[in-house]
Amino acid sequence: MDVNDLPLDVYCDELRYRYRYHTSSPAPIAEDFIQEERESSAIPLSFKGYDAWKDRSKYEIRQALMTKDEGGYDS
């Protein structure tokens, strides 16, 4: 309990709270949120939405996300 110790008890309590919160309701159905325009699961690798990615193959998506484009990773 030194002055320079990390507050790990507080950190663990916060993790426990978040875990309980997120596991207290059923898992979402992907189709309910993935096509929304504001969906941003690829950020910061891409700021493009569902429409820009929906017709790409798994290979194309993997290649695009592994390519570090200077313009914001949006290949």
PyMOL Python script that loads the backbone (N, CA, C, O; Angstrom):
from pymol import cmd

cmd.read_pdbstr("""\
ATOM      1  N   MET A   1       0.811  -1.192   0.000  1.00  0.00           N
ATOM      2  CA  MET A   1       0.000   0.000   0.000  1.00  0.00           C
ATOM      3  C   MET A   1       0.861   1.265   0.000  1.00  0.00           C
ATOM      4  O   MET A   1       0.569   2.226   0.712  1.00  0.00           O
ATOM      5  N   ASP A   2       1.912   1.251  -0.798  1.00  0.00           N
ATOM      6  CA  ASP A   2       2.758   2.431  -0.920  1.00  0.00           C
ATOM      7  C   ASP A   2       2.074   3.491  -1.795  1.00  0.00           C
ATOM      8  O   ASP A   2       1.125   3.191  -2.519  1.00  0.00           O
ATOM      9  N   VAL A   3       2.556   4.704  -1.720  1.00  0.00           N
ATOM     10  CA  VAL A   3       1.997   5.824  -2.471  1.00  0.00           C
ATOM     11  C   VAL A   3       2.063   5.576  -3.975  1.00  0.00           C
ATOM     12  O   VAL A   3       1.148   5.958  -4.705  1.00  0.00           O
ATOM     13  N   ASN A   4       3.125   4.945  -4.441  1.00  0.00           N
ATOM     14  CA  ASN A   4       3.293   4.741  -5.880  1.00  0.00           C
ATOM     15  C   ASN A   4       2.701   3.419  -6.373  1.00  0.00           C
ATOM     16  O   ASN A   4       2.898   3.077  -7.539  1.00  0.00           O
ATOM     17  N   ASP A   5       1.995   2.673  -5.547  1.00  0.00           N
ATOM     18  CA  ASP A   5       1.357   1.426  -5.971  1.00  0.00           C
ATOM     19  C   ASP A   5       0.168   1.707  -6.889  1.00  0.00           C
ATOM     20  O   ASP A   5      -0.530   2.710  -6.741  1.00  0.00           O
ATOM     21  N   LEU A   6      -0.038   0.816  -7.821  1.00  0.00           N
ATOM     22  CA  LEU A   6      -1.212   0.932  -8.687  1.00  0.00           C
ATOM     23  C   LEU A   6      -2.462   0.549  -7.908  1.00  0.00           C
ATOM     24  O   LEU A   6      -2.402  -0.329  -7.046  1.00  0.00           O
ATOM     25  N   PRO A   7      -3.593   1.187  -8.192  1.00  0.00           N
ATOM     26  CA  PRO A   7      -4.843   0.870  -7.489  1.00  0.00           C
ATOM     27  C   PRO A   7      -5.494  -0.383  -8.071  1.00  0.00           C
ATOM     28  O   PRO A   7      -6.567  -0.312  -8.669  1.00  0.00           O
ATOM     29  N   LEU A   8      -4.844  -1.519  -7.895  1.00  0.00           N
ATOM     30  CA  LEU A   8      -5.324  -2.747  -8.522  1.00  0.00           C
ATOM     31  C   LEU A   8      -6.662  -3.223  -7.958  1.00  0.00           C
ATOM     32  O   LEU A   8      -7.445  -3.842  -8.678  1.00  0.00           O
ATOM     33  N   ASP A   9      -6.931  -2.948  -6.699  1.00  0.00           N
ATOM     34  CA  ASP A   9      -8.235  -3.329  -6.143  1.00  0.00           C
ATOM     35  C   ASP A   9      -9.363  -2.598  -6.870  1.00  0.00           C
ATOM     36  O   ASP A   9     -10.381  -3.200  -7.211  1.00  0.00           O
ATOM     37  N   VAL A  10      -9.180  -1.321  -7.102  1.00  0.00           N
ATOM     38  CA  VAL A  10     -10.179  -0.528  -7.816  1.00  0.00           C
ATOM     39  C   VAL A  10     -10.304  -1.027  -9.254  1.00  0.00           C
ATOM     40  O   VAL A  10     -11.411  -1.165  -9.774  1.00  0.00           O
ATOM     41  N   TYR A  11      -9.185  -1.292  -9.883  1.00  0.00           N
ATOM     42  CA  TYR A  11      -9.169  -1.789 -11.259  1.00  0.00           C
ATOM     43  C   TYR A  11      -9.914  -3.126 -11.355  1.00  0.00           C
ATOM     44  O   TYR A  11     -10.743  -3.307 -12.247  1.00  0.00           O
ATOM     45  N   CYS A  12      -9.627  -4.051 -10.453  1.00  0.00           N
ATOM     46  CA  CYS A  12     -10.290  -5.359 -10.459  1.00  0.00           C
ATOM     47  C   CYS A  12     -11.779  -5.229 -10.172  1.00  0.00           C
ATOM     48  O   CYS A  12     -12.587  -5.942 -10.767  1.00  0.00           O
ATOM     49  N   ASP A  13     -12.147  -4.337  -9.276  1.00  0.00           N
ATOM     50  CA  ASP A  13     -13.568  -4.100  -9.010  1.00  0.00           C
ATOM     51  C   ASP A  13     -14.285  -3.590 -10.255  1.00  0.00           C
ATOM     52  O   ASP A  13     -15.402  -4.013 -10.553  1.00  0.00           O
ATOM     53  N   GLU A  14     -13.645  -2.689 -10.973  1.00  0.00           N
ATOM     54  CA  GLU A  14     -14.229  -2.157 -12.200  1.00  0.00           C
ATOM     55  C   GLU A  14     -14.379  -3.260 -13.251  1.00  0.00           C
ATOM     56  O   GLU A  14     -15.415  -3.349 -13.909  1.00  0.00           O
ATOM     57  N   LEU A  15     -13.356  -4.096 -13.413  1.00  0.00           N
ATOM     58  CA  LEU A  15     -13.452  -5.221 -14.346  1.00  0.00           C
ATOM     59  C   LEU A  15     -14.589  -6.164 -13.962  1.00  0.00           C
ATOM     60  O   LEU A  15     -15.351  -6.616 -14.816  1.00  0.00           O
ATOM     61  N   ARG A  16     -14.690  -6.448 -12.686  1.00  0.00           N
ATOM     62  CA  ARG A  16     -15.751  -7.337 -12.199  1.00  0.00           C
ATOM     63  C   ARG A  16     -17.121  -6.740 -12.501  1.00  0.00           C
ATOM     64  O   ARG A  16     -18.017  -7.453 -12.952  1.00  0.00           O
ATOM     65  N   TYR A  17     -17.295  -5.444 -12.259  1.00  0.00           N
ATOM     66  CA  TYR A  17     -18.557  -4.770 -12.534  1.00  0.00           C
ATOM     67  C   TYR A  17     -18.897  -4.849 -14.025  1.00  0.00           C
ATOM     68  O   TYR A  17     -20.017  -5.199 -14.396  1.00  0.00           O
ATOM     69  N   ARG A  18     -17.916  -4.519 -14.873  1.00  0.00           N
ATOM     70  CA  ARG A  18     -18.161  -4.542 -16.320  1.00  0.00           C
ATOM     71  C   ARG A  18     -18.472  -5.952 -16.810  1.00  0.00           C
ATOM     72  O   ARG A  18     -19.355  -6.133 -17.649  1.00  0.00           O
ATOM     73  N   TYR A  19     -17.767  -6.941 -16.302  1.00  0.00           N
ATOM     74  CA  TYR A  19     -18.019  -8.333 -16.688  1.00  0.00           C
ATOM     75  C   TYR A  19     -19.452  -8.723 -16.318  1.00  0.00           C
ATOM     76  O   TYR A  19     -20.174  -9.295 -17.135  1.00  0.00           O
ATOM     77  N   ARG A  20     -19.855  -8.417 -15.100  1.00  0.00           N
ATOM     78  CA  ARG A  20     -21.216  -8.759 -14.659  1.00  0.00           C
ATOM     79  C   ARG A  20     -22.261  -8.012 -15.479  1.00  0.00           C
ATOM     80  O   ARG A  20     -23.294  -8.579 -15.834  1.00  0.00           O
ATOM     81  N   TYR A  21     -21.998  -6.746 -15.781  1.00  0.00           N
ATOM     82  CA  TYR A  21     -22.937  -5.953 -16.570  1.00  0.00           C
ATOM     83  C   TYR A  21     -23.126  -6.563 -17.957  1.00  0.00           C
ATOM     84  O   TYR A  21     -24.255  -6.738 -18.417  1.00  0.00           O
ATOM     85  N   HIS A  22     -22.011  -6.885 -18.621  1.00  0.00           N
ATOM     86  CA  HIS A  22     -22.084  -7.378 -19.997  1.00  0.00           C
ATOM     87  C   HIS A  22     -22.592  -8.807 -20.093  1.00  0.00           C
ATOM     88  O   HIS A  22     -23.112  -9.201 -21.137  1.00  0.00           O
ATOM     89  N   THR A  23     -22.457  -9.576 -19.051  1.00  0.00           N
ATOM     90  CA  THR A  23     -22.931 -10.960 -19.103  1.00  0.00           C
ATOM     91  C   THR A  23     -24.314 -11.120 -18.475  1.00  0.00           C
ATOM     92  O   THR A  23     -24.831 -12.235 -18.404  1.00  0.00           O
ATOM     93  N   SER A  24     -24.915 -10.034 -18.022  1.00  0.00           N
ATOM     94  CA  SER A  24     -26.226 -10.130 -17.377  1.00  0.00           C
ATOM     95  C   SER A  24     -27.384 -10.147 -18.369  1.00  0.00           C
ATOM     96  O   SER A  24     -28.517 -10.437 -17.986  1.00  0.00           O
ATOM     97  N   SER A  25     -27.122  -9.844 -19.617  1.00  0.00           N
ATOM     98  CA  SER A  25     -28.173  -9.887 -20.628  1.00  0.00           C
ATOM     99  C   SER A  25     -27.741 -10.806 -21.769  1.00  0.00           C
ATOM    100  O   SER A  25     -26.554 -11.090 -21.925  1.00  0.00           O
ATOM    101  N   PRO A  26     -28.700 -11.266 -22.562  1.00  0.00           N
ATOM    102  CA  PRO A  26     -28.349 -12.172 -23.661  1.00  0.00           C
ATOM    103  C   PRO A  26     -27.411 -11.506 -24.665  1.00  0.00           C
ATOM    104  O   PRO A  26     -27.416 -10.285 -24.825  1.00  0.00           O
ATOM    105  N   ALA A  27     -26.625 -12.310 -25.322  1.00  0.00           N
ATOM    106  CA  ALA A  27     -25.707 -11.790 -26.352  1.00  0.00           C
ATOM    107  C   ALA A  27     -26.521 -11.180 -27.484  1.00  0.00           C
ATOM    108  O   ALA A  27     -27.583 -11.698 -27.832  1.00  0.00           O
ATOM    109  N   PRO A  28     -26.035 -10.085 -28.064  1.00  0.00           N
ATOM    110  CA  PRO A  28     -26.783  -9.462 -29.162  1.00  0.00           C
ATOM    111  C   PRO A  28     -26.738 -10.334 -30.419  1.00  0.00           C
ATOM    112  O   PRO A  28     -25.822 -11.137 -30.602  1.00  0.00           O
ATOM    113  N   ILE A  29     -27.705 -10.167 -31.247  1.00  0.00           N
ATOM    114  CA  ILE A  29     -27.740 -10.847 -32.546  1.00  0.00           C
ATOM    115  C   ILE A  29     -27.052  -9.922 -33.537  1.00  0.00           C
ATOM    116  O   ILE A  29     -27.435  -8.762 -33.682  1.00  0.00           O
ATOM    117  N   ALA A  30     -26.042 -10.434 -34.214  1.00  0.00           N
ATOM    118  CA  ALA A  30     -25.208  -9.596 -35.087  1.00  0.00           C
ATOM    119  C   ALA A  30     -26.036  -8.819 -36.108  1.00  0.00           C
ATOM    120  O   ALA A  30     -25.756  -7.649 -36.367  1.00  0.00           O
ATOM    121  N   GLU A  31     -27.042  -9.452 -36.684  1.00  0.00           N
ATOM    122  CA  GLU A  31     -27.842  -8.787 -37.709  1.00  0.00           C
ATOM    123  C   GLU A  31     -28.575  -7.556 -37.173  1.00  0.00           C
ATOM    124  O   GLU A  31     -28.962  -6.676 -37.942  1.00  0.00           O
ATOM    125  N   ASP A  32     -28.765  -7.497 -35.858  1.00  0.00           N
ATOM    126  CA  ASP A  32     -29.464  -6.354 -35.264  1.00  0.00           C
ATOM    127  C   ASP A  32     -28.628  -5.083 -35.254  1.00  0.00           C
ATOM    128  O   ASP A  32     -29.182  -3.985 -35.208  1.00  0.00           O
ATOM    129  N   PHE A  33     -27.308  -5.209 -35.296  1.00  0.00           N
ATOM    130  CA  PHE A  33     -26.491  -3.995 -35.198  1.00  0.00           C
ATOM    131  C   PHE A  33     -25.429  -3.852 -36.273  1.00  0.00           C
ATOM    132  O   PHE A  33     -24.943  -2.743 -36.490  1.00  0.00           O
ATOM    133  N   ILE A  34     -25.051  -4.912 -36.947  1.00  0.00           N
ATOM    134  CA  ILE A  34     -23.896  -4.826 -37.856  1.00  0.00           C
ATOM    135  C   ILE A  34     -24.178  -3.986 -39.094  1.00  0.00           C
ATOM    136  O   ILE A  34     -23.254  -3.406 -39.665  1.00  0.00           O
ATOM    137  N   GLN A  35     -25.436  -3.910 -39.519  1.00  0.00           N
ATOM    138  CA  GLN A  35     -25.756  -3.145 -40.718  1.00  0.00           C
ATOM    139  C   GLN A  35     -26.082  -1.688 -40.423  1.00  0.00           C
ATOM    140  O   GLN A  35     -26.337  -0.920 -41.350  1.00  0.00           O
ATOM    141  N   GLU A  36     -26.081  -1.293 -39.161  1.00  0.00           N
ATOM    142  CA  GLU A  36     -26.341   0.097 -38.829  1.00  0.00           C
ATOM    143  C   GLU A  36     -25.220   0.980 -39.355  1.00  0.00           C
ATOM    144  O   GLU A  36     -24.050   0.598 -39.334  1.00  0.00           O
ATOM    145  N   GLU A  37     -25.583   2.143 -39.818  1.00  0.00           N
ATOM    146  CA  GLU A  37     -24.591   3.053 -40.393  1.00  0.00           C
ATOM    147  C   GLU A  37     -23.527   3.451 -39.385  1.00  0.00           C
ATOM    148  O   GLU A  37     -22.377   3.681 -39.760  1.00  0.00           O
ATOM    149  N   ARG A  38     -23.889   3.534 -38.121  1.00  0.00           N
ATOM    150  CA  ARG A  38     -22.923   3.970 -37.103  1.00  0.00           C
ATOM    151  C   ARG A  38     -22.051   2.824 -36.585  1.00  0.00           C
ATOM    152  O   ARG A  38     -21.180   3.054 -35.746  1.00  0.00           O
ATOM    153  N   GLU A  39     -22.264   1.606 -37.061  1.00  0.00           N
ATOM    154  CA  GLU A  39     -21.456   0.459 -36.631  1.00  0.00           C
ATOM    155  C   GLU A  39     -19.991   0.737 -36.921  1.00  0.00           C
ATOM    156  O   GLU A  39     -19.637   1.123 -38.036  1.00  0.00           O
ATOM    157  N   SER A  40     -19.145   0.545 -35.931  1.00  0.00           N
ATOM    158  CA  SER A  40     -17.737   0.931 -36.074  1.00  0.00           C
ATOM    159  C   SER A  40     -16.793  -0.099 -35.465  1.00  0.00           C
ATOM    160  O   SER A  40     -15.813   0.268 -34.817  1.00  0.00           O
ATOM    161  N   SER A  41     -17.075  -1.364 -35.666  1.00  0.00           N
ATOM    162  CA  SER A  41     -16.236  -2.379 -35.035  1.00  0.00           C
ATOM    163  C   SER A  41     -14.826  -2.445 -35.621  1.00  0.00           C
ATOM    164  O   SER A  41     -13.926  -2.997 -34.987  1.00  0.00           O
ATOM    165  N   ALA A  42     -14.619  -1.901 -36.800  1.00  0.00           N
ATOM    166  CA  ALA A  42     -13.287  -1.934 -37.410  1.00  0.00           C
ATOM    167  C   ALA A  42     -12.441  -0.713 -37.065  1.00  0.00           C
ATOM    168  O   ALA A  42     -11.252  -0.684 -37.383  1.00  0.00           O
ATOM    169  N   ILE A  43     -13.021   0.282 -36.429  1.00  0.00           N
ATOM    170  CA  ILE A  43     -12.246   1.476 -36.045  1.00  0.00           C
ATOM    171  C   ILE A  43     -11.204   1.063 -35.009  1.00  0.00           C
ATOM    172  O   ILE A  43     -11.568   0.333 -34.086  1.00  0.00           O
ATOM    173  N   PRO A  44      -9.970   1.460 -35.086  1.00  0.00           N
ATOM    174  CA  PRO A  44      -9.392   2.501 -35.930  1.00  0.00           C
ATOM    175  C   PRO A  44      -8.805   1.986 -37.233  1.00  0.00           C
ATOM    176  O   PRO A  44      -8.168   2.752 -37.956  1.00  0.00           O
ATOM    177  N   LEU A  45      -8.998   0.706 -37.556  1.00  0.00           N
ATOM    178  CA  LEU A  45      -8.429   0.181 -38.794  1.00  0.00           C
ATOM    179  C   LEU A  45      -9.176   0.681 -40.020  1.00  0.00           C
ATOM    180  O   LEU A  45      -8.586   0.814 -41.092  1.00  0.00           O
ATOM    181  N   SER A  46     -10.450   0.955 -39.878  1.00  0.00           N
ATOM    182  CA  SER A  46     -11.230   1.492 -40.983  1.00  0.00           C
ATOM    183  C   SER A  46     -12.382   2.310 -40.438  1.00  0.00           C
ATOM    184  O   SER A  46     -12.992   1.944 -39.433  1.00  0.00           O
ATOM    185  N   PHE A  47     -12.673   3.394 -41.087  1.00  0.00           N
ATOM    186  CA  PHE A  47     -13.809   4.224 -40.706  1.00  0.00           C
ATOM    187  C   PHE A  47     -14.973   4.020 -41.670  1.00  0.00           C
ATOM    188  O   PHE A  47     -15.980   4.722 -41.588  1.00  0.00           O
ATOM    189  N   LYS A  48     -14.836   3.053 -42.590  1.00  0.00           N
ATOM    190  CA  LYS A  48     -15.906   2.739 -43.528  1.00  0.00           C
ATOM    191  C   LYS A  48     -16.956   1.889 -42.833  1.00  0.00           C
ATOM    192  O   LYS A  48     -16.654   1.143 -41.901  1.00  0.00           O
ATOM    193  N   GLY A  49     -18.175   2.010 -43.291  1.00  0.00           N
ATOM    194  CA  GLY A  49     -19.281   1.262 -42.710  1.00  0.00           C
ATOM    195  C   GLY A  49     -19.550  -0.063 -43.399  1.00  0.00           C
ATOM    196  O   GLY A  49     -18.764  -0.534 -44.221  1.00  0.00           O
ATOM    197  N   TYR A  50     -20.668  -0.642 -43.047  1.00  0.00           N
ATOM    198  CA  TYR A  50     -21.077  -1.959 -43.545  1.00  0.00           C
ATOM    199  C   TYR A  50     -21.121  -2.021 -45.065  1.00  0.00           C
ATOM    200  O   TYR A  50     -20.630  -2.978 -45.664  1.00  0.00           O
ATOM    201  N   ASP A  51     -21.711  -1.000 -45.695  1.00  0.00           N
ATOM    202  CA  ASP A  51     -21.865  -1.024 -47.153  1.00  0.00           C
ATOM    203  C   ASP A  51     -20.536  -1.117 -47.892  1.00  0.00           C
ATOM    204  O   ASP A  51     -20.463  -1.725 -48.960  1.00  0.00           O
ATOM    205  N   ALA A  52     -19.495  -0.526 -47.341  1.00  0.00           N
ATOM    206  CA  ALA A  52     -18.180  -0.566 -47.992  1.00  0.00           C
ATOM    207  C   ALA A  52     -17.515  -1.933 -47.881  1.00  0.00           C
ATOM    208  O   ALA A  52     -16.623  -2.251 -48.667  1.00  0.00           O
ATOM    209  N   TRP A  53     -17.937  -2.746 -46.915  1.00  0.00           N
ATOM    210  CA  TRP A  53     -17.276  -4.025 -46.664  1.00  0.00           C
ATOM    211  C   TRP A  53     -18.117  -5.247 -47.016  1.00  0.00           C
ATOM    212  O   TRP A  53     -17.566  -6.340 -47.147  1.00  0.00           O
ATOM    213  N   LYS A  54     -19.425  -5.099 -47.172  1.00  0.00           N
ATOM    214  CA  LYS A  54     -20.325  -6.250 -47.263  1.00  0.00           C
ATOM    215  C   LYS A  54     -20.061  -7.183 -48.443  1.00  0.00           C
ATOM    216  O   LYS A  54     -20.316  -8.382 -48.329  1.00  0.00           O
ATOM    217  N   ASP A  55     -19.565  -6.685 -49.555  1.00  0.00           N
ATOM    218  CA  ASP A  55     -19.350  -7.530 -50.728  1.00  0.00           C
ATOM    219  C   ASP A  55     -17.914  -8.031 -50.863  1.00  0.00           C
ATOM    220  O   ASP A  55     -17.581  -8.689 -51.849  1.00  0.00           O
ATOM    221  N   ARG A  56     -17.072  -7.733 -49.900  1.00  0.00           N
ATOM    222  CA  ARG A  56     -15.678  -8.191 -49.958  1.00  0.00           C
ATOM    223  C   ARG A  56     -15.552  -9.601 -49.389  1.00  0.00           C
ATOM    224  O   ARG A  56     -16.298  -9.993 -48.492  1.00  0.00           O
ATOM    225  N   SER A  57     -14.607 -10.344 -49.918  1.00  0.00           N
ATOM    226  CA  SER A  57     -14.352 -11.694 -49.403  1.00  0.00           C
ATOM    227  C   SER A  57     -13.568 -11.605 -48.093  1.00  0.00           C
ATOM    228  O   SER A  57     -13.038 -10.550 -47.744  1.00  0.00           O
ATOM    229  N   LYS A  58     -13.502 -12.718 -47.381  1.00  0.00           N
ATOM    230  CA  LYS A  58     -12.707 -12.742 -46.143  1.00  0.00           C
ATOM    231  C   LYS A  58     -11.263 -12.372 -46.443  1.00  0.00           C
ATOM    232  O   LYS A  58     -10.635 -11.633 -45.684  1.00  0.00           O
ATOM    233  N   TYR A  59     -10.740 -12.885 -47.545  1.00  0.00           N
ATOM    234  CA  TYR A  59      -9.353 -12.590 -47.910  1.00  0.00           C
ATOM    235  C   TYR A  59      -9.165 -11.092 -48.140  1.00  0.00           C
ATOM    236  O   TYR A  59      -8.205 -10.505 -47.641  1.00  0.00           O
ATOM    237  N   GLU A  60     -10.080 -10.466 -48.896  1.00  0.00           N
ATOM    238  CA  GLU A  60      -9.963  -9.034 -49.170  1.00  0.00           C
ATOM    239  C   GLU A  60     -10.049  -8.204 -47.889  1.00  0.00           C
ATOM    240  O   GLU A  60      -9.327  -7.220 -47.725  1.00  0.00           O
ATOM    241  N   ILE A  61     -10.928  -8.608 -46.997  1.00  0.00           N
ATOM    242  CA  ILE A  61     -11.059  -7.885 -45.734  1.00  0.00           C
ATOM    243  C   ILE A  61      -9.797  -8.017 -44.908  1.00  0.00           C
ATOM    244  O   ILE A  61      -9.304  -7.029 -44.364  1.00  0.00           O
ATOM    245  N   ARG A  62      -9.269  -9.229 -44.807  1.00  0.00           N
ATOM    246  CA  ARG A  62      -8.024  -9.438 -44.046  1.00  0.00           C
ATOM    247  C   ARG A  62      -6.880  -8.626 -44.634  1.00  0.00           C
ATOM    248  O   ARG A  62      -6.123  -7.986 -43.905  1.00  0.00           O
ATOM    249  N   GLN A  63      -6.760  -8.656 -45.966  1.00  0.00           N
ATOM    250  CA  GLN A  63      -5.689  -7.901 -46.622  1.00  0.00           C
ATOM    251  C   GLN A  63      -5.840  -6.405 -46.367  1.00  0.00           C
ATOM    252  O   GLN A  63      -4.857  -5.718 -46.088  1.00  0.00           O
ATOM    253  N   ALA A  64      -7.048  -5.908 -46.460  1.00  0.00           N
ATOM    254  CA  ALA A  64      -7.277  -4.476 -46.256  1.00  0.00           C
ATOM    255  C   ALA A  64      -6.957  -4.073 -44.822  1.00  0.00           C
ATOM    256  O   ALA A  64      -6.362  -3.019 -44.595  1.00  0.00           O
ATOM    257  N   LEU A  65      -7.343  -4.894 -43.856  1.00  0.00           N
ATOM    258  CA  LEU A  65      -7.104  -4.553 -42.464  1.00  0.00           C
ATOM    259  C   LEU A  65      -5.634  -4.702 -42.069  1.00  0.00           C
ATOM    260  O   LEU A  65      -5.178  -4.063 -41.121  1.00  0.00           O
ATOM    261  N   MET A  66      -4.893  -5.544 -42.793  1.00  0.00           N
ATOM    262  CA  MET A  66      -3.462  -5.690 -42.503  1.00  0.00           C
ATOM    263  C   MET A  66      -2.633  -4.621 -43.197  1.00  0.00           C
ATOM    264  O   MET A  66      -1.482  -4.393 -42.826  1.00  0.00           O
ATOM    265  N   THR A  67      -3.200  -3.968 -44.195  1.00  0.00           N
ATOM    266  CA  THR A  67      -2.508  -2.926 -44.937  1.00  0.00           C
ATOM    267  C   THR A  67      -2.610  -1.615 -44.179  1.00  0.00           C
ATOM    268  O   THR A  67      -3.709  -1.118 -43.932  1.00  0.00           O
ATOM    269  N   LYS A  68      -1.495  -1.069 -43.819  1.00  0.00           N
ATOM    270  CA  LYS A  68      -1.496   0.192 -43.073  1.00  0.00           C
ATOM    271  C   LYS A  68      -1.363   1.346 -44.038  1.00  0.00           C
ATOM    272  O   LYS A  68      -0.261   1.800 -44.348  1.00  0.00           O
ATOM    273  N   ASP A  69      -2.502   1.809 -44.505  1.00  0.00           N
ATOM    274  CA  ASP A  69      -2.566   2.944 -45.420  1.00  0.00           C
ATOM    275  C   ASP A  69      -2.358   4.233 -44.623  1.00  0.00           C
ATOM    276  O   ASP A  69      -2.953   4.407 -43.560  1.00  0.00           O
ATOM    277  N   GLU A  70      -1.534   5.117 -45.124  1.00  0.00           N
ATOM    278  CA  GLU A  70      -1.253   6.369 -44.424  1.00  0.00           C
ATOM    279  C   GLU A  70      -2.501   7.234 -44.278  1.00  0.00           C
ATOM    280  O   GLU A  70      -2.542   8.113 -43.417  1.00  0.00           O
ATOM    281  N   GLY A  71      -3.498   7.004 -45.087  1.00  0.00           N
ATOM    282  CA  GLY A  71      -4.700   7.824 -45.033  1.00  0.00           C
ATOM    283  C   GLY A  71      -5.736   7.344 -44.038  1.00  0.00           C
ATOM    284  O   GLY A  71      -6.900   7.721 -44.167  1.00  0.00           O
ATOM    285  N   GLY A  72      -5.384   6.540 -43.062  1.00  0.00           N
ATOM    286  CA  GLY A  72      -6.317   6.138 -42.038  1.00  0.00           C
ATOM    287  C   GLY A  72      -6.721   4.676 -42.098  1.00  0.00           C
ATOM    288  O   GLY A  72      -7.774   4.306 -41.577  1.00  0.00           O
ATOM    289  N   TYR A  73      -5.917   3.853 -42.714  1.00  0.00           N
ATOM    290  CA  TYR A  73      -6.169   2.415 -42.789  1.00  0.00           C
ATOM    291  C   TYR A  73      -7.461   2.063 -43.512  1.00  0.00           C
ATOM    292  O   TYR A  73      -8.093   1.057 -43.192  1.00  0.00           O
ATOM    293  N   ASP A  74      -7.855   2.866 -44.468  1.00  0.00           N
ATOM    294  CA  ASP A  74      -9.111   2.652 -45.170  1.00  0.00           C
ATOM    295  C   ASP A  74      -8.908   2.145 -46.595  1.00  0.00           C
ATOM    296  O   ASP A  74      -9.374   2.785 -47.537  1.00  0.00           O
ATOM    297  N   SER A  75      -8.240   1.036 -46.776  1.00  0.00           N
ATOM    298  CA  SER A  75      -8.031   0.552 -48.145  1.00  0.00           C
ATOM    299  C   SER A  75      -9.219  -0.238 -48.598  1.00  0.00           C
ATOM    300  O   SER A  75      -9.238  -0.732 -49.725  1.00  0.00           O
TER     301      SER A  75
END
""", "prot")
cmd.dss("prot")
cmd.show_as("cartoon", "prot")
cmd.util.cbc("prot")
cmd.orient("prot")
